[in-house]
Amino acid sequence: MTEDGATSTAVGYIGLGNMGAPMARRLLDRPGTLVVCDARAEALEPFTAAGAVAAATPAEVAAQTTVISVTVLDDAQVRDVVTGPDGILTTARPGTVVAVHSTVSDVTATELAETCRVAGVDLVDAPVSGGAPGAQQGRLAVMVGGSDDAFEAVREPFGHFADLVVHAGPVGAGTRMKLARNLLHFVSFTAACEAQRLAEATGLDIRALGKVVRHTDAITGGAGAIMLRDTTAAVATDDPWFPILSHVRNLGEKDLALALDLGERADVDLPLAIRALTDLGPGLGVGTGPLAEHSAHRKENV
């Protein structure tokens, strides 16, 4: 029972690896039963010592809980945990909600959700962002794809390991949001590598550059700072966003042009910067600015 007298939902956690263990650990302080399952006995020991109940199979987890988190390696393991011979669906009661935190294909999520629906079970895809540090601190972002009722069922337990729980849409939407988020993440890593090459070639300390990037991104919000509109369509000239985004484009084109000039003098290839110079304005919805147009015209006449 909770302090207000309500019964707390029993929660299961399957998969206690690098991400699953810190996420499940945050649930130990939650009122109610925590049932844990992992193929490795040593992974279970810290949890049972802290009061959790160990289960030998996903089926045993489902027999004791109505909200079950799954953090395993890949699509095949997720399918086995949910539909295998010792899987969740062999014992799950109608109304159970299964949350898949593993980053799998959105097709896998929608197919499994349909299989679960036949058994009266809701499956949500609920990938997370923030890494192991975010899990340890209870500061993950969780992107949930599923029905309104399923989202309501998971929001409270998820709040123990996340400080942002977003309902992305129907099943599959959580995974699609995670893939879009990680596209930005790893493209940004590639851009960071390009910036390091330019810095190193021009005699700079790239560790000092890293300090500056981390410092200023913490203030400005990094690339996420421009993700405030509800559409990627072109911005009308009388829209309040037009002067703001045009200003961003103009600053960006100026600095990209200067960086490309520096790269040319240092003989460093900067393909992402070249692409960014021509794509920044259209991407922001305000069209190319004079510097990008001048650059394109100059190339046409080389």
C-alpha positions in Angstrom: 0.0 0.0 0.0 1.1 3.6 -0.6 0.9 6.4 1.9 -2.5 7.4 0.5 -3.8 3.9 0.9 -3.8 2.9 -2.8 -2.4 -0.4 -3.9 0.9 0.0 -5.7 1.3 -1.9 -9.0 3.7 -4.8 -8.9 6.5 -4.2 -11.5 8.7 -6.6 -13.3 12.1 -5.9 -14.8 13.7 -8.3 -17.3 17.4 -7.7 -18.4 19.8 -6.3 -15.8 22.7 -5.2 -18.0 24.5 -1.9 -18.3 21.2 0.0 -18.8 18.7 -2.3 -17.2 20.5 -2.7 -13.9 20.6 1.1 -13.0 17.0 1.5 -14.3 15.7 -1.4 -12.2 17.8 -0.2 -9.2 15.8 3.0 -9.1 12.6 0.9 -8.7 13.8 -0.6 -5.5 12.7 2.4 -3.5 9.3 2.4 -5.1 6.4 1.1 -3.0 5.2 -2.3 -4.1 6.8 -5.5 -5.3 9.7 -5.5 -7.8 10.3 -8.8 -9.6 13.6 -9.2 -11.5 14.8 -11.6 -14.1 18.2 -12.1 -15.8 20.0 -15.0 -17.3 22.9 -14.4 -15.0 22.4 -15.3 -11.4 25.1 -12.8 -10.2 23.1 -10.0 -11.8 20.1 -10.9 -9.6 21.9 -11.0 -6.3 22.1 -7.2 -5.5 18.4 -6.9 -6.2 17.3 -9.8 -4.0 19.6 -8.6 -1.2 17.7 -5.3 -1.4 14.3 -6.9 -1.2 13.3 -7.7 -4.8 11.9 -11.1 -5.9 13.9 -13.1 -8.3 12.2 -14.9 -11.2 13.8 -17.7 -13.3 11.9 -16.8 -16.5 9.9 -14.0 -18.1 6.8 -16.2 -17.6 7.5 -16.1 -13.8 7.7 -12.4 -14.0 4.4 -12.0 -15.8 2.7 -14.3 -13.3 3.5 -11.8 -10.5 3.3 -8.4 -12.1 1.1 -6.2 -14.3 3.8 -3.8 -15.6 6.9 -5.3 -17.1 10.0 -3.5 -18.3 12.2 -5.3 -20.8 15.8 -4.2 -21.5 17.6 -6.9 -23.6 20.0 -6.9 -26.5 18.1 -7.0 -29.7 14.9 -7.8 -31.6 15.4 -11.5 -31.4 15.8 -11.4 -27.6 12.8 -9.1 -27.3 10.7 -11.5 -29.3 11.8 -14.5 -27.2 11.1 -12.7 -23.9 7.6 -11.8 -25.1 6.5 -14.8 -27.2 9.0 -17.6 -26.4 8.1 -20.9 -24.7 9.0 -19.3 -21.3 7.9 -15.8 -22.4 5.6 -13.2 -20.9 2.5 -14.2 -22.9 2.4 -17.7 -21.5 1.3 -16.3 -18.1 0.4 -12.6 -18.5 -3.0 -11.6 -17.3 -5.3 -9.4 -19.5 -4.4 -5.7 -18.7 -0.7 -6.4 -18.3 1.5 -3.7 -19.9 4.8 -4.8 -21.4 7.3 -2.0 -22.0 10.3 -2.6 -24.4 13.1 -0.3 -23.6 15.6 -1.9 -26.0 16.1 0.0 -29.2 14.6 -2.4 -31.8 12.9 -2.0 -35.1 9.5 -0.1 -35.0 8.2 -3.0 -37.2 9.1 -5.5 -34.4 7.3 -3.3 -31.9 4.1 -3.1 -33.9 4.1 -6.8 -34.7 4.6 -7.8 -31.1 2.0 -5.3 -30.0 -0.6 -7.0 -32.2 0.4 -10.4 -30.9 0.0 -9.1 -27.4 -3.3 -7.5 -28.1 -4.9 -10.8 -29.0 -4.0 -11.9 -25.5 -5.5 -8.8 -23.9 -2.0 -7.5 -23.2 -0.7 -4.0 -24.1 2.9 -3.7 -25.4 4.5 -0.2 -25.6 7.8 0.6 -27.2 9.6 2.8 -24.7 13.3 3.4 -25.7 15.3 5.7 -23.5 17.9 8.4 -24.0 20.5 9.6 -21.5 22.7 6.5 -21.2 23.9 4.7 -18.1 24.6 8.0 -16.2 21.1 9.2 -16.8 19.7 5.8 -15.6 21.8 6.0 -12.4 20.7 9.5 -11.7 17.0 8.9 -12.5 17.2 11.5 -15.3 16.5 9.5 -18.4 14.1 10.6 -21.2 11.6 7.8 -22.2 9.8 8.0 -25.5 6.6 5.9 -25.2 4.7 4.5 -28.2 1.3 3.0 -27.2 -2.3 3.6 -26.2 -3.4 6.3 -23.8 -4.3 3.7 -21.2 -1.0 1.9 -21.5 0.9 5.2 -21.2 -1.0 6.1 -18.0 -0.1 2.6 -16.6 3.7 3.1 -17.1 4.1 6.8 -16.4 4.4 6.4 -12.6 6.9 3.6 -12.5 8.9 5.2 -15.3 9.1 8.3 -13.2 11.5 6.6 -10.9 14.3 6.3 -13.5 13.3 9.1 -15.8 12.6 12.8 -15.4 11.0 13.1 -18.9 8.4 10.7 -20.0 6.9 11.6 -23.4 3.9 10.0 -25.1 5.3 9.9 -28.7 2.1 8.4 -30.2 0.9 4.9 -31.1 3.0 1.8 -30.9 6.2 2.2 -32.9 6.3 6.0 -32.4 8.6 5.7 -29.4 11.2 3.8 -31.5 10.8 6.2 -34.4 11.4 9.1 -32.0 14.5 7.4 -30.6 15.9 6.8 -34.0 15.4 10.4 -35.0 17.0 11.5 -31.8 20.0 9.2 -32.3 20.4 10.2 -35.9 21.1 13.7 -34.6 23.3 12.3 -31.9 25.6 10.4 -34.2 25.6 12.9 -37.1 26.7 15.4 -34.4 29.5 13.0 -33.4 30.6 12.9 -37.0 30.5 16.7 -37.2 32.5 16.9 -34.0 35.2 14.7 -35.6 35.3 17.0 -38.5 35.7 20.0 -36.2 38.5 18.3 -34.4 40.4 17.7 -37.6 40.1 21.3 -38.5 41.2 22.4 -35.0 44.2 19.9 -34.9 45.3 20.9 -38.4 45.4 24.6 -37.4 47.4 24.0 -34.2 44.7 23.9 -31.6 44.3 21.8 -28.5 41.2 19.6 -29.3 40.7 18.8 -25.6 40.3 22.5 -24.9 37.9 22.8 -27.8 35.9 19.9 -26.3 35.7 21.9 -23.0 34.3 24.9 -24.8 31.8 22.8 -26.8 30.4 21.1 -23.7 30.3 24.4 -21.8 28.4 26.3 -24.4 26.1 23.5 -25.4 25.0 23.3 -21.7 24.0 26.9 -21.9 22.5 27.1 -25.4 21.0 23.6 -25.6 23.1 22.6 -28.6 21.2 21.4 -31.7 18.0 20.9 -29.8 17.7 24.6 -29.3 16.2 25.0 -32.8 13.7 22.2 -32.5 10.8 24.3 -31.3 8.4 24.5 -34.3 5.7 21.9 -35.0 6.6 21.5 -38.7 9.6 21.5 -41.0 7.6 23.4 -43.7 8.9 26.7 -45.1 8.4 29.7 -42.9 6.2 32.5 -44.2 8.0 35.9 -44.3 5.3 37.3 -41.9 5.7 34.5 -39.4 7.4 35.6 -36.1 9.8 32.8 -36.5 11.1 34.1 -39.9 13.4 36.9 -38.5 14.7 34.6 -35.7 15.6 31.7 -38.0 16.9 34.0 -40.7 19.3 35.4 -38.1 20.4 31.9 -37.1 20.9 31.1 -40.8 23.0 34.2 -41.4 25.2 33.6 -38.4 25.6 30.0 -39.4 26.4 30.7 -43.0 29.0 33.3 -42.0 30.8 31.0 -39.6 30.6 28.0 -41.9 32.1 30.1 -44.8 34.9 31.2 -42.5 35.5 27.6 -41.3 35.6 26.4 -44.9 38.1 29.1 -45.9 40.3 28.1 -42.9 39.9 24.4 -44.0 41.0 25.3 -47.5 44.1 27.1 -46.3 44.9 24.2 -43.9 44.2 21.6 -46.6 41.5 19.9 -44.5 38.5 18.3 -46.2 35.2 19.4 -44.5 32.3 17.7 -46.3 29.8 18.2 -43.6 30.5 21.9 -43.4 30.1 22.1 -47.2 26.7 20.4 -47.0 25.7 22.5 -44.0 26.4 25.8 -45.8 23.9 24.9 -48.5 21.4 23.1 -46.4 21.2 25.2 -43.2 18.8 27.8 -44.5 16.4 25.5 -46.3 16.5 23.1 -43.3 15.5 26.0 -41.0 12.7 26.8 -43.5 14.0 30.3 -44.5 15.9 29.4 -47.7 19.6 30.0 -48.5 21.2 33.3 -47.5 23.6 35.4 -49.6 26.7 33.6 -48.4 25.5 30.1 -49.4 24.2 31.5 -52.7 27.6 33.2 -53.4 29.4 29.9 -52.6 27.2 27.9 -54.9 27.6 30.5 -57.7 31.4 30.5 -57.2 31.5 26.7 -57.6 29.5 26.8 -60.8 32.0 29.2 -62.3 35.1 27.3 -61.2 
